[in-house]
């Protein structure tokens, strides 16, 4: 790359580099990474990725298969749905006793948990 443009390049992780709005949501997530199952909770979600909390740090580059559980009805209709996602960890860190992993979402599909059907 031409050195004179290097000064304009954004550092990885810079907030201005993000292309999608993040929504602060705390939802249960079932994660499978490196043939291991984890229970996690979302911290925030965007159209491109997810940040979740879990009990072990995942290595960046690790492929993840995860299921986000979402209540699809209101209080009078407690039916749940799920979003099945495939992605990869791009950033991970430990904050005290809590591990965090940020993953990009490469593929996703909606799944109705009541009857197990997939909706694309």
N, C-alpha and C positions, 0 to 999 in steps of 0.2 A: 504494500500500500504506500501511497505517496506520503512522505513524512509531514508535509505542510498541512495535511488534513487530520493528522493524528490528534491535534489539540481539540478537535471538535467531537471526537469519538466519546461516547458515554461509557462509563465504567460499568461492568456487569453488576446487576442488582440495583442500579440507580433507579429511583422511583420514576424518573422521567422516561425511562426506557420501557416501562410496562405499557402494553397495548390494550389491556382490558381492565375494566373497573373491578375491584375486589369487594366482595360482600362479606362482612363479618358474620358468620353463621357457625353455630356450635351444633353439629350433627354427628351421630354415631357413624363410624366407618369401619368396615372389615377389610383388612389389608393382607394381601399375600405377596411376599417379597422373598426371593431366594429360597423358595419352598418352605417358608415359615409363615405362620398365621399371627396377625397382630390385631388387637382391638385398639382403635384410635378414635379421636374426636377432631372434627374440622375446626380450624381457627378462622380461615377465610377461604372463599371460593371465587374464582373468576371463570370466564368462558374458556380460558387457556390453561388454568391450573388450579392447584389446591395446596393449602398449607395445613398440615395436620399435626396433632400432638400424639405421641405414643411413648412406650416405655423403653425403646432402644433406638439408637441412632442408626439410620440407614445410610449406606455409602452412596454418594452421588454417582449416577450412571446405572444404578440398580433398577431393573424393570419392576414395576408394581402393577398389580391387578387389584382393584378395590371396588367396594360396593358401598355407596352412600345411601343411607336410609332417610327417606323424606316422608313426613306425614302428608298425605295427599288430600285428606278431608279436614274439616274443622273439628271442633270439640264434639259435635254431634255425630260425626262420621270419622272414627279413628282408623280408617283404612290407611295402610302405608304403601308406598311405592319405593323403588330403588333405582339408582343410576349406577350402572355397571361401567367402570372405566378401566382403560389400559393406559399406562403412561410410564414415566421414568423419573427418578429422583434427580433433581438438578441442584439442590442445596439441602444441607442437613446440619443441625447444630444441637448442642446440649445447653439447656438453660436451667441451672440448678439440677434438680432431679428429673426434669422433664425433657424428653427428646422432641425435636421438631424436624419435619421433613417437608420440603416444597417439591411438588412434582408437576410436570407438564402433563396435560391430558392429550394423548395421541388419538384415542378412540373412545366413544361412549355410546351407550344405548340405554333407553328407559326400560324398566322391568316392573311389571305389576306383581308384587310379592304374593298376593292372594291366589292368583291362578298360574303364576310362573311364566307368563307370556312376555315376550320382548316386543317393544314398540320402537321402530326406527323412524 
